[in-house]
Amino acid sequence: MKVLIKKILLLTNNQLFPYLFLILIGLTVYYKFVVFGKIPFPGDLLVSSYSPWFDYYKIPTQNPLISDVFSQFFLWKYLAVDSFKNLEWPLWNVHSFTGTPLLATYH
């Protein structure tokens, strides 16, 4: 850790600028996540493109391809966080068929 801090302190302004710029862009885009603790979740897609409510509300969807966020990824994240809270490694998803790898997926 001390070596990393020394390397950061030895960087000049020209070398440090790209890193600070990328951090600034990330904080600008995800300020609601960082400041308010909100989850980046497209909740409007839950109503507009999910089967039970799709026929009832008739809301136009900008990009229905990202609907996997609430149908899969949010549930996988919840399962992984729940495993970590129980002091376990999230290696296996027991809720999918007869079980599938959870930690070894590329997502």
Backbone as a printed PyTorch tensor [residue, N CA C, xyz], in Angstrom:
tensor([[[  0.8230,  -1.1910,   0.0000],
         [  0.0000,   0.0000,   0.0000],
         [  0.8650,   1.2510,   0.0000]],

        [[  1.9540,   1.2090,   0.7640],
         [  2.8410,   2.3690,   0.8230],
         [  3.4880,   2.6340,  -0.5280]],

        [[  3.7890,   1.5650,  -1.2650],
         [  4.3970,   1.7170,  -2.5880],
         [  3.4110,   2.3830,  -3.5500]],

        [[  2.1580,   2.0140,  -3.4650],
         [  1.1330,   2.6060,  -4.3210],
         [  0.9690,   4.0930,  -4.0130]],

        [[  0.9770,   4.4580,  -2.7480],
         [  0.8460,   5.8700,  -2.3670],
         [  2.0510,   6.6690,  -2.8580]],

        [[  3.2530,   6.0880,  -2.7590],
         [  4.4500,   6.7780,  -3.2460],
         [  4.3920,   6.9820,  -4.7530]],

        [[  3.9030,   5.9750,  -5.4930],
         [  3.7940,   6.1160,  -6.9470],
         [  2.7770,   7.1980,  -7.3130]],

        [[  1.6840,   7.2750,  -6.5820],
         [  0.6740,   8.3050,  -6.8580],
         [  1.2350,   9.6950,  -6.5790]],

        [[  1.9900,   9.8160,  -5.4980],
         [  2.5510,  11.1260,  -5.1550],
         [  3.6290,  11.5600,  -6.1360]],

        [[  4.2930,  10.6180,  -6.7970],
         [  5.3440,  10.9570,  -7.7530],
         [  4.8000,  11.3250,  -9.1340]],

        [[  3.5180,  11.1060,  -9.3610],
         [  2.9380,  11.4770, -10.6470],
         [  2.8820,  12.9890, -10.7870]],

        [[  3.1800,  13.4760, -11.9730],
         [  3.0820,  14.9130, -12.2220],
         [  1.6370,  15.2610, -12.5490]],

        [[  1.3560,  16.5290, -12.6960],
         [ -0.0030,  16.9620, -13.0060],
         [ -0.4790,  16.4160, -14.3420]],

        [[  0.4080,  16.3380, -15.3320],
         [  0.0190,  15.8280, -16.6450],
         [ -0.3210,  14.3340, -16.5860]],

        [[  0.3250,  13.5990, -15.7250],
         [  0.0530,  12.1680, -15.6170],
         [ -1.1620,  11.8980, -14.7340]],

        [[ -1.4460,  12.7740, -13.8200],
         [ -2.5450,  12.5830, -12.8860],
         [ -3.8830,  13.0420, -13.4660]],

        [[ -3.8550,  13.9470, -14.4440],
         [ -5.0770,  14.4980, -15.0130],
         [ -6.0220,  13.4510, -15.6060]],

        [[ -5.5540,  12.4790, -16.3920],
         [ -6.5050,  11.4920, -16.9460],
         [ -7.2420,  10.6960, -15.8730]],

        [[ -6.5620,  10.3560, -14.8110],
         [ -7.2020,   9.5990, -13.7300],
         [ -8.2500,  10.4440, -13.0200]],

        [[ -7.9210,  11.6770, -12.7420],
         [ -8.8800,  12.5680, -12.0930],
         [-10.0720,  12.8540, -13.0050]],

        [[ -9.8180,  12.9660, -14.3080],
         [-10.8920,  13.2040, -15.2610],
         [-11.8570,  12.0220, -15.3070]],

        [[-11.3380,  10.7980, -15.3250],
         [-12.1990,   9.6130, -15.3350],
         [-12.9980,   9.4740, -14.0420]],

        [[-12.3820,   9.7970, -12.9260],
         [-13.0930,   9.7500, -11.6450],
         [-14.1930,  10.8070, -11.6220]],

        [[-13.9160,  11.9820, -12.1470],
         [-14.9170,  13.0480, -12.2040],
         [-16.0970,  12.6570, -13.0940]],

        [[-15.8320,  12.0390, -14.2290],
         [-16.9130,  11.5830, -15.1100],
         [-17.7540,  10.5240, -14.4020]],

        [[-17.1000,   9.5760, -13.7400],
         [-17.8390,   8.5430, -13.0220],
         [-18.7120,   9.1050, -11.9140]],

        [[-18.1860,  10.0550, -11.1620],
         [-18.9760,  10.6700, -10.0960],
         [-20.1140,  11.5190, -10.6570]],

        [[-19.9040,  12.1390, -11.8060],
         [-20.9570,  12.9320, -12.4220],
         [-22.1020,  12.0470, -12.9040]],

        [[-21.7710,  10.9380, -13.5240],
         [-22.8080,  10.0590, -14.0560],
         [-23.5530,   9.3400, -12.9320]],

        [[-22.8220,   8.8870, -11.9240],
         [-23.4260,   8.0910, -10.8530],
         [-23.5430,   8.8630,  -9.5400]],

        [[-23.8270,  10.1670,  -9.6190],
         [-23.8980,  10.9500,  -8.3890],
         [-25.0450,  10.5090,  -7.4880]],

        [[-26.1540,  10.0510,  -8.0580],
         [-27.2650,   9.5950,  -7.2170],
         [-26.8930,   8.3420,  -6.4460]],

        [[-26.0910,   7.4930,  -7.0560],
         [-25.6260,   6.2800,  -6.3820],
         [-24.6390,   6.6120,  -5.2680]],

        [[-23.7180,   7.5360,  -5.5450],
         [-22.6820,   7.8810,  -4.5720],
         [-23.2370,   8.7390,  -3.4450]],

        [[-24.0000,   9.7770,  -3.7650],
         [-24.4590,  10.7370,  -2.7660],
         [-25.6780,  10.2370,  -2.0020]],

        [[-26.6910,   9.7480,  -2.7330],
         [-27.9560,   9.3920,  -2.1020],
         [-28.1000,   7.9060,  -1.8030]],

        [[-27.1750,   7.0660,  -2.2910],
         [-27.2360,   5.6310,  -2.0340],
         [-28.3140,   4.9090,  -2.8280]],

        [[-28.7640,   5.4930,  -3.9360],
         [-29.7840,   4.8500,  -4.7570],
         [-29.1500,   3.7970,  -5.6620]],

        [[-29.9610,   2.8580,  -6.1110],
         [-29.4840,   1.7880,  -6.9730],
         [-29.7430,   2.1740,  -8.4250]],

        [[-28.7460,   2.0440,  -9.3210],
         [-29.0020,   2.3340, -10.7320],
         [-29.8650,   1.2300, -11.3450]],

        [[-31.1670,   1.4650, -11.3460],
         [-32.1500,   0.4550, -11.7290],
         [-33.2080,   1.0940, -12.6110]],

        [[-33.4150,   0.6020, -13.8320],
         [-34.4270,   1.2120, -14.7020],
         [-35.8310,   0.7620, -14.3290]],

        [[-36.4040,   1.3820, -13.3360],
         [-37.7190,   0.9840, -12.8490],
         [-38.8450,   1.2360, -13.8260]],

        [[-38.6560,   2.1810, -14.7670],
         [-39.7080,   2.4090, -15.7460],
         [-39.8710,   1.2240, -16.6820]],

        [[-38.8000,   0.4590, -16.8950],
         [-38.9090,  -0.7340, -17.7310],
         [-39.7170,  -1.8280, -17.0470]],

        [[-39.7540,  -1.8090, -15.7430],
         [-40.5180,  -2.8160, -15.0210],
         [-41.9950,  -2.7280, -15.3760]],

        [[-42.4860,  -1.5280, -15.5580],
         [-43.8920,  -1.3400, -15.8960],
         [-44.1210,  -1.4200, -17.4020]],

        [[-43.1970,  -0.8580, -18.1830],
         [-43.4690,  -0.7020, -19.6100],
         [-43.1730,  -1.9260, -20.4650]],

        [[-42.3090,  -2.8380, -20.0340],
         [-41.9930,  -3.9670, -20.9070],
         [-42.0770,  -5.3240, -20.2270]],

        [[-42.4970,  -5.3680, -19.0050],
         [-42.5970,  -6.6360, -18.3000],
         [-43.9950,  -7.2120, -18.5330]],

        [[-44.0580,  -8.4950, -18.7990],
         [-45.2900,  -9.1270, -19.2900],
         [-46.5530,  -8.8710, -18.4720]],

        [[-46.5640,  -8.9980, -17.1600],
         [-47.8430,  -8.8190, -16.4620],
         [-48.4460,  -7.4250, -16.6190]],

        [[-47.6140,  -6.3880, -16.7460],
         [-48.1350,  -5.0310, -16.8200],
         [-48.0810,  -4.4470, -18.2210]],

        [[-47.4590,  -5.1340, -19.1590],
         [-47.2910,  -4.5920, -20.5030],
         [-48.6290,  -4.3380, -21.1870]],

        [[-49.5540,  -5.2680, -21.0880],
         [-50.8430,  -5.1180, -21.7560],
         [-51.7470,  -4.0960, -21.0650]],

        [[-51.5360,  -3.8720, -19.8010],
         [-52.4280,  -2.9920, -19.0460],
         [-52.0490,  -1.5190, -19.2020]],

        [[-50.7370,  -1.1920, -19.0920],
         [-50.3410,   0.2140, -19.0600],
         [-50.0500,   0.8200, -20.4290]],

        [[-49.5270,   0.0530, -21.3860],
         [-49.2230,   0.5180, -22.7510],
         [-48.2950,   1.7320, -22.7670]],

        [[-47.2280,   1.6880, -22.0170],
         [-46.2310,   2.7510, -21.9970],
         [-45.1820,   2.4370, -23.0590]],

        [[-44.8240,   3.3810, -23.9280],
         [-43.8050,   3.0980, -24.9420],
         [-42.4360,   2.8950, -24.3000]],

        [[-41.7070,   1.9180, -24.7880],
         [-40.3950,   1.5730, -24.2370],
         [-39.3050,   2.0460, -25.1770]],

        [[-38.3140,   2.7340, -24.6380],
         [-37.1970,   3.2130, -25.4440],
         [-36.3080,   2.0550, -25.9030]],

        [[-35.9200,   1.1990, -24.9840],
         [-35.0010,   0.1060, -25.2930],
         [-35.4140,  -1.1320, -24.5090]],

        [[-36.2450,  -1.9870, -25.0760],
         [-36.6950,  -3.1660, -24.3250],
         [-35.6130,  -4.2230, -24.1500]],

        [[-34.4810,  -4.0730, -24.8380],
         [-33.4250,  -5.0720, -24.7230],
         [-32.7460,  -5.0420, -23.3650]],

        [[-32.8130,  -3.9220, -22.6570],
         [-32.1660,  -3.8660, -21.3470],
         [-33.1090,  -4.3020, -20.2340]],

        [[-34.1590,  -5.0010, -20.5850],
         [-35.0980,  -5.4600, -19.5640],
         [-34.5320,  -6.5830, -18.7160]],

        [[-33.3830,  -7.1440, -19.0930],
         [-32.7450,  -8.1760, -18.2760],
         [-32.2690,  -7.6310, -16.9370]],

        [[-32.1760,  -6.3310, -16.8190],
         [-31.6990,  -5.7410, -15.5730],
         [-32.5910,  -6.1380, -14.4120]],

        [[-33.8880,  -6.0150, -14.5760],
         [-34.7630,  -6.3610, -13.4580],
         [-35.1720,  -7.8170, -13.4660]],

        [[-35.0650,  -8.5030, -14.5970],
         [-35.4830,  -9.8990, -14.6100],
         [-34.3690, -10.8540, -14.2100]],

        [[-33.1110, -10.4690, -14.3530],
         [-32.0180, -11.3660, -14.0020],
         [-30.9600, -10.7000, -13.1170]],

        [[-30.3570,  -9.6230, -13.6260],
         [-29.1860,  -9.0810, -12.9570],
         [-29.4750,  -8.5710, -11.5570]],

        [[-30.6030,  -7.9340, -11.3620],
         [-30.9350,  -7.4280, -10.0340],
         [-31.1080,  -8.5800,  -9.0430]],

        [[-31.7070,  -9.6640,  -9.4970],
         [-31.8860, -10.8290,  -8.6280],
         [-30.5570, -11.5070,  -8.3190]],

        [[-29.6660, -11.5890,  -9.3130],
         [-28.3490, -12.1770,  -9.0780],
         [-27.5540, -11.3290,  -8.1020]],

        [[-27.6380, -10.0150,  -8.2300],
         [-26.9240,  -9.1340,  -7.3040],
         [-27.4690,  -9.3030,  -5.8860]],

        [[-28.7810,  -9.3900,  -5.7730],
         [-29.3860,  -9.5890,  -4.4610],
         [-28.9340, -10.9070,  -3.8450]],

        [[-28.8650, -11.9700,  -4.6520],
         [-28.4250, -13.2710,  -4.1660],
         [-26.9630, -13.2370,  -3.7310]],

        [[-26.1160, -12.5590,  -4.4860],
         [-24.7010, -12.4600,  -4.1360],
         [-24.5040, -11.6470,  -2.8580]],

        [[-25.2030, -10.5320,  -2.7290],
         [-25.0760,  -9.7020,  -1.5220],
         [-25.5990, -10.4590,  -0.3020]],

        [[-26.6820, -11.1960,  -0.4810],
         [-27.2310, -11.9860,   0.6150],
         [-26.2470, -13.0780,   1.0510]],

        [[-25.5440, -13.6720,   0.0930],
         [-24.5320, -14.6800,   0.4390],
         [-23.3860, -14.0560,   1.2230]],

        [[-22.9360, -12.8790,   0.7820],
         [-21.8590, -12.2020,   1.5080],
         [-22.2910, -11.8110,   2.9190]],

        [[-23.5480, -11.4170,   3.0800],
         [-24.0400, -11.0710,   4.4170],
         [-24.0470, -12.2780,   5.3430]],

        [[-24.2450, -13.4690,   4.7600],
         [-24.2100, -14.7040,   5.5520],
         [-22.8090, -15.2860,   5.6590]],

        [[-21.7970, -14.4800,   5.2880],
         [-20.3850, -14.8750,   5.3360],
         [-20.1160, -16.1230,   4.5000]],

        [[-20.7040, -16.1710,   3.3070],
         [-20.5010, -17.2660,   2.3670],
         [-20.0640, -16.6990,   1.0240]],

        [[-19.3400, -17.4930,   0.2490],
         [-18.9900, -17.1060,  -1.1080],
         [-20.1710, -17.4360,  -2.0180]],

        [[-20.5710, -16.5210,  -2.8890],
         [-21.7010, -16.7900,  -3.7890],
         [-21.2750, -17.6420,  -4.9840]],

        [[-20.9490, -18.8880,  -4.7310],
         [-20.4340, -19.7500,  -5.7860],
         [-21.5290, -20.3640,  -6.6360]],

        [[-22.6930, -20.6310,  -6.0660],
         [-23.6890, -21.4390,  -6.7330],
         [-25.0620, -20.8040,  -6.5830]],

        [[-25.8100, -20.7550,  -7.6700],
         [-27.1800, -20.2500,  -7.6570],
         [-28.1190, -21.4440,  -7.6060]],

        [[-28.6770, -21.7150,  -6.4640],
         [-29.5370, -22.8910,  -6.2930],
         [-30.9480, -22.6500,  -6.8140]],

        [[-31.2890, -21.4100,  -7.1530],
         [-32.6450, -21.0850,  -7.5800],
         [-32.8500, -21.2360,  -9.0870]],

        [[-31.8200, -21.5170,  -9.8340],
         [-31.9100, -21.6340, -11.2820],
         [-31.7840, -23.1020, -11.6910]],

        [[-32.8800, -23.6720, -12.1340],
         [-32.9400, -25.0770, -12.5340],
         [-32.4400, -25.9580, -11.3930]],

        [[-31.4400, -26.8210, -11.6390],
         [-30.8950, -27.6480, -10.5620],
         [-29.6400, -27.0250,  -9.9810]],

        [[-29.3670, -25.7940, -10.3470],
         [-28.2200, -25.0590,  -9.8480],
         [-27.2930, -24.6620, -10.9930]],

        [[-26.8290, -23.4340, -10.9340],
         [-25.8820, -22.9300, -11.9230],
         [-24.8170, -22.1210, -11.2120]],

        [[-23.6300, -21.9710, -11.8150],
         [-22.5940, -21.1490, -11.1900],
         [-23.0350, -19.6830, -11.1010]],

        [[-22.7490, -19.0710,  -9.9910],
         [-23.1040, -17.6560,  -9.8210],
         [-21.8480, -16.7770,  -9.8790]],

        [[-20.8230, -17.1590,  -9.1510],
         [-19.6020, -16.3470,  -9.1220],
         [-18.7970, -16.5050, -10.4080]],

        [[-18.9210, -17.6300, -11.0810],
         [-18.1100, -17.9010, -12.2630],
         [-18.7270, -17.3880, -13.5550]],

        [[-19.8500, -16.6980, -13.5070],
         [-20.4400, -16.1760, -14.7280],
         [-19.6900, -14.9180, -15.1620]],

        [[-19.7880, -14.5900, -16.4100],
         [-19.1010, -13.4040, -16.9210],
         [-19.8680, -12.1220, -16.6540]],

        [[-21.0210, -12.1720, -16.0490],
         [-21.7880, -10.9770, -15.7520],
         [-21.2390, -10.3180, -14.5200]]])
